[in-house]
Amino acid sequence: MQHKPLGSYRISAIGFGGAPLSVPGRPEREQAMSTIHEAWENGITFFDTADTYSLNEHDLGHNEQLFADTLPPAPGCVIATKSGLARPDGAWIRSGHPRSLRAACERSLLLLRRDAHPLYYLHAPDPDVPFEESFGELSRLQEEGKIEHLGLSNVSVAECEAALRIAGVAAIQNRYHLFVRSSSDVLAFCEARRILFVAYSPFGGPGQSSRLRQDPLLQELANAYEASPYQIVLAWMLALSPLLLPIPGATRPQSIRDSAQAVRLRLAPEDLERLDAYTPPPPAQG
């Protein structure tokens, strides 16, 4: 497994996104734990979770608990978590009040059984709370020793700039994949400032797997390289920037094993150029 820097840590070049293990449609606990274990056994050392990866407000911390119960307390194992959303009746709403962020951070420390978070994100800016108040509270938690490195998620370049006026940022996590590149400006911002860009939903998110499998260019390249379409996508993303770290999710051990093996794949320059310029066909209707 290749590695990338995250503040004072060196983490695997591909991470594991934990959300599918805890949101509606999630697998049984034994299968979820087997999937996490498979990621670790295949060299993945960076795991992404959040307090709200759950079914609803009564299930908060489900995903964090899974990671805490499965992963070894090894120095090289980094579990990043977040706060800033809420799950009333299973909905997703933004909740960036400083009191809520502090309570969530401290609750996550208990669930993950540690004194400080190696990386803690603001999950999303809350339009009803000044950004400086939300991120400022995380900065204070860092000063208190409860957070080692600060992160942002679901942010614009302007919000990234506002955060840097308050404190250092080690990682920025936005959605990014072959079919949706709307965060290209944030990626460029990260490259200019040497900040890790963590790409969530690298396969497009729920319901998009079949689109990847059926895409004509990905099928062609998968056949040529004797790889899966998912590995082609990850290899392309890894080649885009040394600061880009994709975090594919999975609900089955074989899926995350396939993703972890993408670090071994090297695409030819002409194939990378084809993917860079690719405009996929529209999704099938019906």
N, C-alpha and C positions, 0 to 999 in steps of 0.2 A: 504493500500500500504506500502510495506517495503521501507527503505531508505538506501542510501549509501553516504559516504562522498566524496565531491569534493572540495578540498581546504577548504575555509571558509563556504561552503554551504553543506546542506544535501538535496539530490535529490532523486527522486523516483528510485527504483531498476530496473525499466524498463523505457526506454525513448521512444521518438517518432522521427523517422527519416522522415524529411519533403520532401525529394527529389521527391517521386512519385507524389506529389501534383503540381509540377511545370515543370517537364521535359516533353518531347513529350509523348502523351497518357494521359495527366493529366485530372482530372475531372473539371467540371464547378466550378467557384469560390464559389458558395453557398455550394456545396457538400464538397469542400476542407475545408471551414471554419467550417462546421458542424463536419467534421472528427477531426479537431484540438480541437474543443470545447468538443467533446466526450472524447478525451484523457484526457483533464483537469478534466472533471467531474468524470472520473474513477481513479483519483489519480495520473496521470502522471504529473510531474512537471519539467521534463528535456526534452527540445526540441532541435533537431539538424537541422541546416540549413546551407546555404552557399550562398555567393553572386552569384555564377554561377548555382544554381539550377533554371534553366530557359530554354527557348527554344533556345536562341542564344544570341549573344552579344547585341542585341537591347532589350532584355527582362531581363537584369541583375537585381537582387534584387527582382524578383517576389516572391520567397519563403519567403524571409525575410519580405516583405510587408504583406504577408498573416498572418504570425505569429503576426506581430505588430498590425494588424487590428483585430485579433481574441482574443488574450490572454489578460487577465487582467493585469494591472501593479502591480502585487502582489509581495511582498518580496520573497516568496517561489518559484516563477516561474523563471526558468533559461533557457534562450535561448542562445545556443552556436552557433557560426558561424565561417566561415573560409574564407581564400583567398589563392590564389596560383595556380588557374586554370583560363583558359580563354575559351570562347565559340564562336570562329569565325565560322560563318555559321552553328552553331549548333554542331561543333566538340568539343572535349574535349582535350585541350592542357595544358601543364604545363607552368606556368608564375610566376616565383619566384623572379623577380627583386625587389629590395627594394622599388623603387618608386611606382611600381604597388601595392605592398602589403600595403604600407602606404595609398595610395589613396583608396583602397578597404576597409581597416579598417575604415577610416573616413567616407566613404560613407555609410557603414553599420551602423555606429553610428547614422547617420541621419535617415535612414530608420527604425531602431529599436527604435528610440526616447529615447536614453539614452546617458549618459556621458562616460560610460566605459562598455566594454564587460566583463561579468562574466567569460567567457571562450572563447578564440579565438585560432583557430588552423591554422597552416600551412597546407593547404589542401593536398599538395604533394610536395616533393622535386623536384626542376627543375634541370635536368642534365646539363643545360647550364649556371647555376648560382651557384657559390660556396654555399654549404649548410649553412656555417657560415654567409654568407652575408644575406641570406633570413631569417633565424631564428634570427640572430642578429638584424635585423630591427624590428621584433616583440618584441624582448627584449627591444629595445629602446622605442617602443610604450608603453610597460608595465611601464617602468620607468617614462614616461610622464603622466601616470595615465589613459591611454585610454584602457588598458587591465588589468583585475584583475589577471586572471590565464591563463597560456600559455598551448597550446596543440599541438600535432603532429598528422598527419594522413598519412596513406599509407607509412609507414616507416619501415626500417630494424632496427635490434638491433644496428648496427654500427651507424646509424643516430640518434637513441635515445641517445646513449652514447655521440655523438658529441654535441647534444643539451644540455645535462646536464652540459657540460663544459662551456656553455654560460649562462644558466639561469635555474631556476626550471621549471619542467614540471608537470602539474596537471593531465593531461589525454592524453592517446594515443589511437587513433581510427584507427583500421584496420578491414578489412573484416574477419569474422570468423563465421562459422556455422558447422552444423553436417557433411556436405559432404566435406568441404574444411577447413582444420585446419593448413594451411601453416604458420599462424602467432602464432603458439604455442610457438615459441621461444620468441616472443615479449610479449606474455602473461606472460611467466615465468620471463622475465625481469621486467615487471610491478609488479609482485608479490614480487620479491626480493627487490624492491625499494618503495613499497607501493604507486604505481601510478595507477590511475583508468584506466582500459582497457575497452574502449567503442567498442563494436562489431557491425559494420554495416552489413547490408544484412544478418541478422541471419536466414532468410529463403532461402538464396541462391541467391537473386537478381531477376530481372525481368524474368518472364517465368518459374520460378522454383516451383511455388505454386502447380501445378498439380503433380510434382514429389514427393513433401512431402505428398500430400493426398494419393498417390498411393503406397507409400513405405510400404512394408509388416510389418516391425517392428513397424513403427510409427502407422500404422493402428491397429496392435495388442494392443499396449500400450494405444492408444486413446480409444479403446473399453473397456479395463480393467479399466481405470481411469475415464471413462465417460468425456473425454476431447477432444479437437481438436488436430490434429497432430501438429499444431503450438504451442499450449500450452505445449505439450510434449517437443518440441525442446527448448522452452524458459525455462521451468523448469530444463531441463538438463543443459543448459548454466548457469543458476543462481547457480546451485549446483557445478559447476566446480570450481568457485573461488569467494570469497566475494568481489573481486575487479573487476569482470567482469560484465559489464552493457550492455545488448543488447538494440539496438534501432530499433525495427521493424518499417518499413514504412507501410502506409495504404492509401487507397483512399476512403474508406467507413467507416462510423462510427462504424458499427458492427464489422469490422475487428480489429480496434484498441481496441474496448471494449473486444473482445476475448483475445487479447494479454495482456491487463492489468490484466485480471483475472488469468493469469498464475502464479502470485506471490503467489497464495493460494495453488498451487499444489505442493505436496511433493512426489517425486518418491522414491520407495523402493531402498535400496542399491544395490540389485541384478539387478534392472532395470537400474540404473545409470551405473553399470559396463557393462551391455550389450550395452548401448549406447556409452560408452567410447571406447569399442573395436569394434564398428560396422563398417563394410565396406559395404556400400550400393551397390545394384546392379547398373550396368551402366545405364545411361539414355536410354529410348526407342528411337530407330532410326525411322526416317520418320515422 
